[in-house]
Amino acid sequence: MALVRWQPFREVDDIQREMNRLFDNLVTSNNSQEGIGLGFVPRAELVENGDSYTLRLELPGMDVKDLDIQATAEAVSISGERKTERQSEENGVTRSEFRYGKFQRVIPLPGRINHQDVGANYQDGILSLTLPKADEEKNKVVRINLG
């Protein structure tokens, strides 16, 4: 009988690979014609300033014409599609970890905004929205009662 050396870190790597495969299967489905499923969910950052909120989303590789941004007084909806680039390689294998496909993100806001005056800027793969607070939110005073 041969003695086999136990390598615990190899088992950790195997578990990590299996977890990555499981999460990839959750996000990616084969329901569409091109095998592109849910695509991706862009990460967001919301910061409250004095008179406005600043919402930033990571959207690298997106074209402005593929984005749809809608704002209500209580939330912002961003949707779009990152289109896949077809490449064929005859003598090798191409592996891509990029996420392609459609996405939609609805972000509720902590206060009401003046959705008529929203400013937008898209630069270096970052979408920045300036969301001015509604006048009633700026002057909001809450009375605190003591027992």
Phi and psi in radians as a Rosetta constraint file:
Dihedral C 1 N 2 CA 2 C 2 CIRCULARHARMONIC -1.513 0.35
Dihedral N 2 CA 2 C 2 N 3 CIRCULARHARMONIC 2.528 0.35
Dihedral C 2 N 3 CA 3 C 3 CIRCULARHARMONIC -1.535 0.35
Dihedral N 3 CA 3 C 3 N 4 CIRCULARHARMONIC 2.180 0.35
Dihedral C 3 N 4 CA 4 C 4 CIRCULARHARMONIC -1.898 0.35
Dihedral N 4 CA 4 C 4 N 5 CIRCULARHARMONIC 2.238 0.35
Dihedral C 4 N 5 CA 5 C 5 CIRCULARHARMONIC -1.412 0.35
Dihedral N 5 CA 5 C 5 N 6 CIRCULARHARMONIC 2.312 0.35
Dihedral C 5 N 6 CA 6 C 6 CIRCULARHARMONIC -1.424 0.35
Dihedral N 6 CA 6 C 6 N 7 CIRCULARHARMONIC 2.248 0.35
Dihedral C 6 N 7 CA 7 C 7 CIRCULARHARMONIC -2.143 0.35
Dihedral N 7 CA 7 C 7 N 8 CIRCULARHARMONIC 1.634 0.35
Dihedral C 7 N 8 CA 8 C 8 CIRCULARHARMONIC -1.108 0.35
Dihedral N 8 CA 8 C 8 N 9 CIRCULARHARMONIC -0.556 0.35
Dihedral C 8 N 9 CA 9 C 9 CIRCULARHARMONIC -1.233 0.35
Dihedral N 9 CA 9 C 9 N 10 CIRCULARHARMONIC -0.481 0.35
Dihedral C 9 N 10 CA 10 C 10 CIRCULARHARMONIC -1.138 0.35
Dihedral N 10 CA 10 C 10 N 11 CIRCULARHARMONIC -0.677 0.35
Dihedral C 10 N 11 CA 11 C 11 CIRCULARHARMONIC -1.160 0.35
Dihedral N 11 CA 11 C 11 N 12 CIRCULARHARMONIC -0.661 0.35
Dihedral C 11 N 12 CA 12 C 12 CIRCULARHARMONIC -1.104 0.35
Dihedral N 12 CA 12 C 12 N 13 CIRCULARHARMONIC -0.744 0.35
Dihedral C 12 N 13 CA 13 C 13 CIRCULARHARMONIC -1.076 0.35
Dihedral N 13 CA 13 C 13 N 14 CIRCULARHARMONIC -0.712 0.35
Dihedral C 13 N 14 CA 14 C 14 CIRCULARHARMONIC -1.098 0.35
Dihedral N 14 CA 14 C 14 N 15 CIRCULARHARMONIC -0.744 0.35
Dihedral C 14 N 15 CA 15 C 15 CIRCULARHARMONIC -1.119 0.35
Dihedral N 15 CA 15 C 15 N 16 CIRCULARHARMONIC -0.740 0.35
Dihedral C 15 N 16 CA 16 C 16 CIRCULARHARMONIC -1.098 0.35
Dihedral N 16 CA 16 C 16 N 17 CIRCULARHARMONIC -0.752 0.35
Dihedral C 16 N 17 CA 17 C 17 CIRCULARHARMONIC -1.065 0.35
Dihedral N 17 CA 17 C 17 N 18 CIRCULARHARMONIC -0.726 0.35
Dihedral C 17 N 18 CA 18 C 18 CIRCULARHARMONIC -1.171 0.35
Dihedral N 18 CA 18 C 18 N 19 CIRCULARHARMONIC -0.720 0.35
Dihedral C 18 N 19 CA 19 C 19 CIRCULARHARMONIC -1.112 0.35
Dihedral N 19 CA 19 C 19 N 20 CIRCULARHARMONIC -0.735 0.35
Dihedral C 19 N 20 CA 20 C 20 CIRCULARHARMONIC -1.050 0.35
Dihedral N 20 CA 20 C 20 N 21 CIRCULARHARMONIC -0.727 0.35
Dihedral C 20 N 21 CA 21 C 21 CIRCULARHARMONIC -1.115 0.35
Dihedral N 21 CA 21 C 21 N 22 CIRCULARHARMONIC -0.722 0.35
Dihedral C 21 N 22 CA 22 C 22 CIRCULARHARMONIC -1.128 0.35
Dihedral N 22 CA 22 C 22 N 23 CIRCULARHARMONIC -0.783 0.35
Dihedral C 22 N 23 CA 23 C 23 CIRCULARHARMONIC -1.172 0.35
Dihedral N 23 CA 23 C 23 N 24 CIRCULARHARMONIC -0.638 0.35
Dihedral C 23 N 24 CA 24 C 24 CIRCULARHARMONIC -1.084 0.35
Dihedral N 24 CA 24 C 24 N 25 CIRCULARHARMONIC -0.665 0.35
Dihedral C 24 N 25 CA 25 C 25 CIRCULARHARMONIC -1.200 0.35
Dihedral N 25 CA 25 C 25 N 26 CIRCULARHARMONIC -0.547 0.35
Dihedral C 25 N 26 CA 26 C 26 CIRCULARHARMONIC -1.186 0.35
Dihedral N 26 CA 26 C 26 N 27 CIRCULARHARMONIC -0.732 0.35
Dihedral C 26 N 27 CA 27 C 27 CIRCULARHARMONIC -1.398 0.35
Dihedral N 27 CA 27 C 27 N 28 CIRCULARHARMONIC -0.680 0.35
Dihedral C 27 N 28 CA 28 C 28 CIRCULARHARMONIC -1.738 0.35
Dihedral N 28 CA 28 C 28 N 29 CIRCULARHARMONIC 2.236 0.35
Dihedral C 28 N 29 CA 29 C 29 CIRCULARHARMONIC -2.128 0.35
Dihedral N 29 CA 29 C 29 N 30 CIRCULARHARMONIC 2.844 0.35
Dihedral C 29 N 30 CA 30 C 30 CIRCULARHARMONIC -1.859 0.35
Dihedral N 30 CA 30 C 30 N 31 CIRCULARHARMONIC 0.590 0.35
Dihedral C 30 N 31 CA 31 C 31 CIRCULARHARMONIC -1.382 0.35
Dihedral N 31 CA 31 C 31 N 32 CIRCULARHARMONIC -0.432 0.35
Dihedral C 31 N 32 CA 32 C 32 CIRCULARHARMONIC -1.582 0.35
Dihedral N 32 CA 32 C 32 N 33 CIRCULARHARMONIC 2.949 0.35
Dihedral C 32 N 33 CA 33 C 33 CIRCULARHARMONIC -1.103 0.35
Dihedral N 33 CA 33 C 33 N 34 CIRCULARHARMONIC -0.684 0.35
Dihedral C 33 N 34 CA 34 C 34 CIRCULARHARMONIC -1.588 0.35
Dihedral N 34 CA 34 C 34 N 35 CIRCULARHARMONIC 0.085 0.35
Dihedral C 34 N 35 CA 35 C 35 CIRCULARHARMONIC 1.370 0.35
Dihedral N 35 CA 35 C 35 N 36 CIRCULARHARMONIC 0.235 0.35
Dihedral C 35 N 36 CA 36 C 36 CIRCULARHARMONIC -1.703 0.35
Dihedral N 36 CA 36 C 36 N 37 CIRCULARHARMONIC 2.091 0.35
Dihedral C 36 N 37 CA 37 C 37 CIRCULARHARMONIC -1.632 0.35
Dihedral N 37 CA 37 C 37 N 38 CIRCULARHARMONIC -2.148 0.35
Dihedral C 37 N 38 CA 38 C 38 CIRCULARHARMONIC -1.184 0.35
Dihedral N 38 CA 38 C 38 N 39 CIRCULARHARMONIC -0.268 0.35
Dihedral C 38 N 39 CA 39 C 39 CIRCULARHARMONIC 1.426 0.35
Dihedral N 39 CA 39 C 39 N 40 CIRCULARHARMONIC -1.983 0.35
Dihedral C 39 N 40 CA 40 C 40 CIRCULARHARMONIC -2.609 0.35
Dihedral N 40 CA 40 C 40 N 41 CIRCULARHARMONIC 2.913 0.35
Dihedral C 40 N 41 CA 41 C 41 CIRCULARHARMONIC -2.125 0.35
Dihedral N 41 CA 41 C 41 N 42 CIRCULARHARMONIC 1.960 0.35
Dihedral C 41 N 42 CA 42 C 42 CIRCULARHARMONIC -1.186 0.35
Dihedral N 42 CA 42 C 42 N 43 CIRCULARHARMONIC 2.528 0.35
Dihedral C 42 N 43 CA 43 C 43 CIRCULARHARMONIC -1.372 0.35
Dihedral N 43 CA 43 C 43 N 44 CIRCULARHARMONIC 2.541 0.35
Dihedral C 43 N 44 CA 44 C 44 CIRCULARHARMONIC -2.233 0.35
Dihedral N 44 CA 44 C 44 N 45 CIRCULARHARMONIC 2.747 0.35
Dihedral C 44 N 45 CA 45 C 45 CIRCULARHARMONIC -2.448 0.35
Dihedral N 45 CA 45 C 45 N 46 CIRCULARHARMONIC 2.205 0.35
Dihedral C 45 N 46 CA 46 C 46 CIRCULARHARMONIC -2.104 0.35
Dihedral N 46 CA 46 C 46 N 47 CIRCULARHARMONIC 2.172 0.35
Dihedral C 46 N 47 CA 47 C 47 CIRCULARHARMONIC -2.174 0.35
Dihedral N 47 CA 47 C 47 N 48 CIRCULARHARMONIC 2.346 0.35
Dihedral C 47 N 48 CA 48 C 48 CIRCULARHARMONIC -1.653 0.35
Dihedral N 48 CA 48 C 48 N 49 CIRCULARHARMONIC 2.177 0.35
Dihedral C 48 N 49 CA 49 C 49 CIRCULARHARMONIC -1.831 0.35
Dihedral N 49 CA 49 C 49 N 50 CIRCULARHARMONIC -3.046 0.35
Dihedral C 49 N 50 CA 50 C 50 CIRCULARHARMONIC -0.998 0.35
Dihedral N 50 CA 50 C 50 N 51 CIRCULARHARMONIC -1.013 0.35
Dihedral C 50 N 51 CA 51 C 51 CIRCULARHARMONIC -1.952 0.35
Dihedral N 51 CA 51 C 51 N 52 CIRCULARHARMONIC 0.139 0.35
Dihedral C 51 N 52 CA 52 C 52 CIRCULARHARMONIC -2.724 0.35
Dihedral N 52 CA 52 C 52 N 53 CIRCULARHARMONIC 2.996 0.35
Dihedral C 52 N 53 CA 53 C 53 CIRCULARHARMONIC -1.975 0.35
Dihedral N 53 CA 53 C 53 N 54 CIRCULARHARMONIC 2.589 0.35
Dihedral C 53 N 54 CA 54 C 54 CIRCULARHARMONIC -2.063 0.35
Dihedral N 54 CA 54 C 54 N 55 CIRCULARHARMONIC 2.127 0.35
Dihedral C 54 N 55 CA 55 C 55 CIRCULARHARMONIC -1.970 0.35
Dihedral N 55 CA 55 C 55 N 56 CIRCULARHARMONIC 2.202 0.35
Dihedral C 55 N 56 CA 56 C 56 CIRCULARHARMONIC -2.169 0.35
Dihedral N 56 CA 56 C 56 N 57 CIRCULARHARMONIC 2.419 0.35
Dihedral C 56 N 57 CA 57 C 57 CIRCULARHARMONIC -2.242 0.35
Dihedral N 57 CA 57 C 57 N 58 CIRCULARHARMONIC 2.471 0.35
Dihedral C 57 N 58 CA 58 C 58 CIRCULARHARMONIC -1.485 0.35
Dihedral N 58 CA 58 C 58 N 59 CIRCULARHARMONIC 2.016 0.35
Dihedral C 58 N 59 CA 59 C 59 CIRCULARHARMONIC -2.368 0.35
Dihedral N 59 CA 59 C 59 N 60 CIRCULARHARMONIC 1.023 0.35
Dihedral C 59 N 60 CA 60 C 60 CIRCULARHARMONIC -1.160 0.35
Dihedral N 60 CA 60 C 60 N 61 CIRCULARHARMONIC 2.498 0.35
Dihedral C 60 N 61 CA 61 C 61 CIRCULARHARMONIC 1.356 0.35
Dihedral N 61 CA 61 C 61 N 62 CIRCULARHARMONIC 0.108 0.35
Dihedral C 61 N 62 CA 62 C 62 CIRCULARHARMONIC -1.574 0.35
Dihedral N 62 CA 62 C 62 N 63 CIRCULARHARMONIC 2.583 0.35
Dihedral C 62 N 63 CA 63 C 63 CIRCULARHARMONIC -1.712 0.35
Dihedral N 63 CA 63 C 63 N 64 CIRCULARHARMONIC 2.469 0.35
Dihedral C 63 N 64 CA 64 C 64 CIRCULARHARMONIC -1.000 0.35
Dihedral N 64 CA 64 C 64 N 65 CIRCULARHARMONIC -0.617 0.35
Dihedral C 64 N 65 CA 65 C 65 CIRCULARHARMONIC -1.222 0.35
Dihedral N 65 CA 65 C 65 N 66 CIRCULARHARMONIC -0.246 0.35
Dihedral C 65 N 66 CA 66 C 66 CIRCULARHARMONIC -1.641 0.35
Dihedral N 66 CA 66 C 66 N 67 CIRCULARHARMONIC 0.100 0.35
Dihedral C 66 N 67 CA 67 C 67 CIRCULARHARMONIC -1.861 0.35
Dihedral N 67 CA 67 C 67 N 68 CIRCULARHARMONIC 2.493 0.35
Dihedral C 67 N 68 CA 68 C 68 CIRCULARHARMONIC -2.235 0.35
Dihedral N 68 CA 68 C 68 N 69 CIRCULARHARMONIC 2.070 0.35
Dihedral C 68 N 69 CA 69 C 69 CIRCULARHARMONIC -2.071 0.35
Dihedral N 69 CA 69 C 69 N 70 CIRCULARHARMONIC 2.206 0.35
Dihedral C 69 N 70 CA 70 C 70 CIRCULARHARMONIC -2.294 0.35
Dihedral N 70 CA 70 C 70 N 71 CIRCULARHARMONIC 2.452 0.35
Dihedral C 70 N 71 CA 71 C 71 CIRCULARHARMONIC -2.250 0.35
Dihedral N 71 CA 71 C 71 N 72 CIRCULARHARMONIC 2.381 0.35
Dihedral C 71 N 72 CA 72 C 72 CIRCULARHARMONIC -1.985 0.35
Dihedral N 72 CA 72 C 72 N 73 CIRCULARHARMONIC -3.113 0.35
Dihedral C 72 N 73 CA 73 C 73 CIRCULARHARMONIC -1.195 0.35
Dihedral N 73 CA 73 C 73 N 74 CIRCULARHARMONIC -0.381 0.35
Dihedral C 73 N 74 CA 74 C 74 CIRCULARHARMONIC -1.965 0.35
Dihedral N 74 CA 74 C 74 N 75 CIRCULARHARMONIC -0.256 0.35
Dihedral C 74 N 75 CA 75 C 75 CIRCULARHARMONIC -2.715 0.35
Dihedral N 75 CA 75 C 75 N 76 CIRCULARHARMONIC 2.856 0.35
Dihedral C 75 N 76 CA 76 C 76 CIRCULARHARMONIC -2.177 0.35
Dihedral N 76 CA 76 C 76 N 77 CIRCULARHARMONIC 2.365 0.35
Dihedral C 76 N 77 CA 77 C 77 CIRCULARHARMONIC -2.030 0.35
Dihedral N 77 CA 77 C 77 N 78 CIRCULARHARMONIC 2.213 0.35
Dihedral C 77 N 78 CA 78 C 78 CIRCULARHARMONIC -2.159 0.35
Dihedral N 78 CA 78 C 78 N 79 CIRCULARHARMONIC 2.213 0.35
Dihedral C 78 N 79 CA 79 C 79 CIRCULARHARMONIC -2.389 0.35
Dihedral N 79 CA 79 C 79 N 80 CIRCULARHARMONIC 2.808 0.35
Dihedral C 79 N 80 CA 80 C 80 CIRCULARHARMONIC 3.117 0.35
Dihedral N 80 CA 80 C 80 N 81 CIRCULARHARMONIC -2.988 0.35
Dihedral C 80 N 81 CA 81 C 81 CIRCULARHARMONIC -2.558 0.35
Dihedral N 81 CA 81 C 81 N 82 CIRCULARHARMONIC 2.246 0.35
Dihedral C 81 N 82 CA 82 C 82 CIRCULARHARMONIC -1.705 0.35
Dihedral N 82 CA 82 C 82 N 83 CIRCULARHARMONIC 2.005 0.35
Dihedral C 82 N 83 CA 83 C 83 CIRCULARHARMONIC -1.469 0.35
Dihedral N 83 CA 83 C 83 N 84 CIRCULARHARMONIC 2.456 0.35
Dihedral C 83 N 84 CA 84 C 84 CIRCULARHARMONIC -1.315 0.35
Dihedral N 84 CA 84 C 84 N 85 CIRCULARHARMONIC 2.596 0.35
Dihedral C 84 N 85 CA 85 C 85 CIRCULARHARMONIC -1.808 0.35
Dihedral N 85 CA 85 C 85 N 86 CIRCULARHARMONIC 2.134 0.35
Dihedral C 85 N 86 CA 86 C 86 CIRCULARHARMONIC -1.419 0.35
Dihedral N 86 CA 86 C 86 N 87 CIRCULARHARMONIC 2.193 0.35
Dihedral C 86 N 87 CA 87 C 87 CIRCULARHARMONIC -2.349 0.35
Dihedral N 87 CA 87 C 87 N 88 CIRCULARHARMONIC 2.452 0.35
Dihedral C 87 N 88 CA 88 C 88 CIRCULARHARMONIC -2.174 0.35
Dihedral N 88 CA 88 C 88 N 89 CIRCULARHARMONIC 2.449 0.35
Dihedral C 88 N 89 CA 89 C 89 CIRCULARHARMONIC -2.296 0.35
Dihedral N 89 CA 89 C 89 N 90 CIRCULARHARMONIC 2.161 0.35
Dihedral C 89 N 90 CA 90 C 90 CIRCULARHARMONIC -1.473 0.35
Dihedral N 90 CA 90 C 90 N 91 CIRCULARHARMONIC -0.631 0.35
Dihedral C 90 N 91 CA 91 C 91 CIRCULARHARMONIC -1.810 0.35
Dihedral N 91 CA 91 C 91 N 92 CIRCULARHARMONIC 0.204 0.35
Dihedral C 91 N 92 CA 92 C 92 CIRCULARHARMONIC -2.697 0.35
Dihedral N 92 CA 92 C 92 N 93 CIRCULARHARMONIC -3.044 0.35
Dihedral C 92 N 93 CA 93 C 93 CIRCULARHARMONIC -1.996 0.35
Dihedral N 93 CA 93 C 93 N 94 CIRCULARHARMONIC 2.414 0.35
Dihedral C 93 N 94 CA 94 C 94 CIRCULARHARMONIC -1.881 0.35
Dihedral N 94 CA 94 C 94 N 95 CIRCULARHARMONIC 2.252 0.35
Dihedral C 94 N 95 CA 95 C 95 CIRCULARHARMONIC -2.100 0.35
Dihedral N 95 CA 95 C 95 N 96 CIRCULARHARMONIC 2.325 0.35
Dihedral C 95 N 96 CA 96 C 96 CIRCULARHARMONIC -2.264 0.35
Dihedral N 96 CA 96 C 96 N 97 CIRCULARHARMONIC 2.321 0.35
Dihedral C 96 N 97 CA 97 C 97 CIRCULARHARMONIC -1.831 0.35
Dihedral N 97 CA 97 C 97 N 98 CIRCULARHARMONIC 0.104 0.35
Dihedral C 97 N 98 CA 98 C 98 CIRCULARHARMONIC -1.209 0.35
Dihedral N 98 CA 98 C 98 N 99 CIRCULARHARMONIC 2.589 0.35
Dihedral C 98 N 99 CA 99 C 99 CIRCULARHARMONIC -1.768 0.35
Dihedral N 99 CA 99 C 99 N 100 CIRCULARHARMONIC 2.228 0.35
Dihedral C 99 N 100 CA 100 C 100 CIRCULARHARMONIC -2.088 0.35
Dihedral N 100 CA 100 C 100 N 101 CIRCULARHARMONIC 2.768 0.35
Dihedral C 100 N 101 CA 101 C 101 CIRCULARHARMONIC 2.174 0.35
Dihedral N 101 CA 101 C 101 N 102 CIRCULARHARMONIC -2.959 0.35
Dihedral C 101 N 102 CA 102 C 102 CIRCULARHARMONIC -1.542 0.35
Dihedral N 102 CA 102 C 102 N 103 CIRCULARHARMONIC 2.676 0.35
Dihedral C 102 N 103 CA 103 C 103 CIRCULARHARMONIC -2.523 0.35
Dihedral N 103 CA 103 C 103 N 104 CIRCULARHARMONIC 2.758 0.35
Dihedral C 103 N 104 CA 104 C 104 CIRCULARHARMONIC -2.577 0.35
Dihedral N 104 CA 104 C 104 N 105 CIRCULARHARMONIC 2.379 0.35
Dihedral C 104 N 105 CA 105 C 105 CIRCULARHARMONIC -2.378 0.35
Dihedral N 105 CA 105 C 105 N 106 CIRCULARHARMONIC 2.167 0.35
Dihedral C 105 N 106 CA 106 C 106 CIRCULARHARMONIC -1.945 0.35
Dihedral N 106 CA 106 C 106 N 107 CIRCULARHARMONIC 2.120 0.35
Dihedral C 106 N 107 CA 107 C 107 CIRCULARHARMONIC -1.993 0.35
Dihedral N 107 CA 107 C 107 N 108 CIRCULARHARMONIC 1.941 0.35
Dihedral C 107 N 108 CA 108 C 108 CIRCULARHARMONIC -1.231 0.35
Dihedral N 108 CA 108 C 108 N 109 CIRCULARHARMONIC 2.534 0.35
Dihedral C 108 N 109 CA 109 C 109 CIRCULARHARMONIC -1.787 0.35
Dihedral N 109 CA 109 C 109 N 110 CIRCULARHARMONIC 2.608 0.35
Dihedral C 109 N 110 CA 110 C 110 CIRCULARHARMONIC -1.246 0.35
Dihedral N 110 CA 110 C 110 N 111 CIRCULARHARMONIC -0.294 0.35
Dihedral C 110 N 111 CA 111 C 111 CIRCULARHARMONIC -2.592 0.35
Dihedral N 111 CA 111 C 111 N 112 CIRCULARHARMONIC 2.969 0.35
Dihedral C 111 N 112 CA 112 C 112 CIRCULARHARMONIC -1.308 0.35
Dihedral N 112 CA 112 C 112 N 113 CIRCULARHARMONIC 2.561 0.35
Dihedral C 112 N 113 CA 113 C 113 CIRCULARHARMONIC -2.119 0.35
Dihedral N 113 CA 113 C 113 N 114 CIRCULARHARMONIC 2.848 0.35
Dihedral C 113 N 114 CA 114 C 114 CIRCULARHARMONIC -1.539 0.35
Dihedral N 114 CA 114 C 114 N 115 CIRCULARHARMONIC 1.584 0.35
Dihedral C 114 N 115 CA 115 C 115 CIRCULARHARMONIC -1.252 0.35
Dihedral N 115 CA 115 C 115 N 116 CIRCULARHARMONIC -0.110 0.35
Dihedral C 115 N 116 CA 116 C 116 CIRCULARHARMONIC -1.363 0.35
Dihedral N 116 CA 116 C 116 N 117 CIRCULARHARMONIC -0.378 0.35
Dihedral C 116 N 117 CA 117 C 117 CIRCULARHARMONIC -2.004 0.35
Dihedral N 117 CA 117 C 117 N 118 CIRCULARHARMONIC 0.536 0.35
Dihedral C 117 N 118 CA 118 C 118 CIRCULARHARMONIC -1.283 0.35
Dihedral N 118 CA 118 C 118 N 119 CIRCULARHARMONIC 2.330 0.35
Dihedral C 118 N 119 CA 119 C 119 CIRCULARHARMONIC -1.837 0.35
Dihedral N 119 CA 119 C 119 N 120 CIRCULARHARMONIC 2.513 0.35
Dihedral C 119 N 120 CA 120 C 120 CIRCULARHARMONIC -2.321 0.35
Dihedral N 120 CA 120 C 120 N 121 CIRCULARHARMONIC 2.518 0.35
Dihedral C 120 N 121 CA 121 C 121 CIRCULARHARMONIC -2.539 0.35
Dihedral N 121 CA 121 C 121 N 122 CIRCULARHARMONIC 2.358 0.35
Dihedral C 121 N 122 CA 122 C 122 CIRCULARHARMONIC -2.190 0.35
Dihedral N 122 CA 122 C 122 N 123 CIRCULARHARMONIC 1.988 0.35
Dihedral C 122 N 123 CA 123 C 123 CIRCULARHARMONIC -2.576 0.35
Dihedral N 123 CA 123 C 123 N 124 CIRCULARHARMONIC 2.356 0.35
Dihedral C 123 N 124 CA 124 C 124 CIRCULARHARMONIC 0.947 0.35
Dihedral N 124 CA 124 C 124 N 125 CIRCULARHARMONIC 0.654 0.35
Dihedral C 124 N 125 CA 125 C 125 CIRCULARHARMONIC 1.399 0.35
Dihedral N 125 CA 125 C 125 N 126 CIRCULARHARMONIC 0.116 0.35
Dihedral C 125 N 126 CA 126 C 126 CIRCULARHARMONIC -2.016 0.35
Dihedral N 126 CA 126 C 126 N 127 CIRCULARHARMONIC 2.132 0.35
Dihedral C 126 N 127 CA 127 C 127 CIRCULARHARMONIC -1.604 0.35
Dihedral N 127 CA 127 C 127 N 128 CIRCULARHARMONIC 2.131 0.35
Dihedral C 127 N 128 CA 128 C 128 CIRCULARHARMONIC -2.019 0.35
Dihedral N 128 CA 128 C 128 N 129 CIRCULARHARMONIC 2.201 0.35
Dihedral C 128 N 129 CA 129 C 129 CIRCULARHARMONIC -2.028 0.35
Dihedral N 129 CA 129 C 129 N 130 CIRCULARHARMONIC 2.301 0.35
Dihedral C 129 N 130 CA 130 C 130 CIRCULARHARMONIC -1.802 0.35
Dihedral N 130 CA 130 C 130 N 131 CIRCULARHARMONIC 2.043 0.35
Dihedral C 130 N 131 CA 131 C 131 CIRCULARHARMONIC -1.982 0.35
Dihedral N 131 CA 131 C 131 N 132 CIRCULARHARMONIC 1.696 0.35
Dihedral C 131 N 132 CA 132 C 132 CIRCULARHARMONIC -1.191 0.35
Dihedral N 132 CA 132 C 132 N 133 CIRCULARHARMONIC 2.395 0.35
Dihedral C 132 N 133 CA 133 C 133 CIRCULARHARMONIC -1.175 0.35
Dihedral N 133 CA 133 C 133 N 134 CIRCULARHARMONIC 2.562 0.35
Dihedral C 133 N 134 CA 134 C 134 CIRCULARHARMONIC -1.195 0.35
Dihedral N 134 CA 134 C 134 N 135 CIRCULARHARMONIC 2.651 0.35
Dihedral C 134 N 135 CA 135 C 135 CIRCULARHARMONIC -1.010 0.35
Dihedral N 135 CA 135 C 135 N 136 CIRCULARHARMONIC -0.660 0.35
Dihedral C 135 N 136 CA 136 C 136 CIRCULARHARMONIC -1.195 0.35
Dihedral N 136 CA 136 C 136 N 137 CIRCULARHARMONIC -0.427 0.35
Dihedral C 136 N 137 CA 137 C 137 CIRCULARHARMONIC -1.350 0.35
Dihedral N 137 CA 137 C 137 N 138 CIRCULARHARMONIC -0.596 0.35
Dihedral C 137 N 138 CA 138 C 138 CIRCULARHARMONIC -1.142 0.35
Dihedral N 138 CA 138 C 138 N 139 CIRCULARHARMONIC -0.679 0.35
Dihedral C 138 N 139 CA 139 C 139 CIRCULARHARMONIC -1.777 0.35
Dihedral N 139 CA 139 C 139 N 140 CIRCULARHARMONIC 0.332 0.35
Dihedral C 139 N 140 CA 140 C 140 CIRCULARHARMONIC -1.247 0.35
Dihedral N 140 CA 140 C 140 N 141 CIRCULARHARMONIC 2.178 0.35
Dihedral C 140 N 141 CA 141 C 141 CIRCULARHARMONIC -2.157 0.35
Dihedral N 141 CA 141 C 141 N 142 CIRCULARHARMONIC 2.315 0.35
Dihedral C 141 N 142 CA 142 C 142 CIRCULARHARMONIC -1.977 0.35
Dihedral N 142 CA 142 C 142 N 143 CIRCULARHARMONIC 2.237 0.35
Dihedral C 142 N 143 CA 143 C 143 CIRCULARHARMONIC -1.476 0.35
Dihedral N 143 CA 143 C 143 N 144 CIRCULARHARMONIC 2.303 0.35
Dihedral C 143 N 144 CA 144 C 144 CIRCULARHARMONIC -1.869 0.35
Dihedral N 144 CA 144 C 144 N 145 CIRCULARHARMONIC 2.121 0.35
Dihedral C 144 N 145 CA 145 C 145 CIRCULARHARMONIC -1.651 0.35
Dihedral N 145 CA 145 C 145 N 146 CIRCULARHARMONIC 2.370 0.35
Dihedral C 145 N 146 CA 146 C 146 CIRCULARHARMONIC -1.699 0.35
Dihedral N 146 CA 146 C 146 N 147 CIRCULARHARMONIC 2.145 0.35
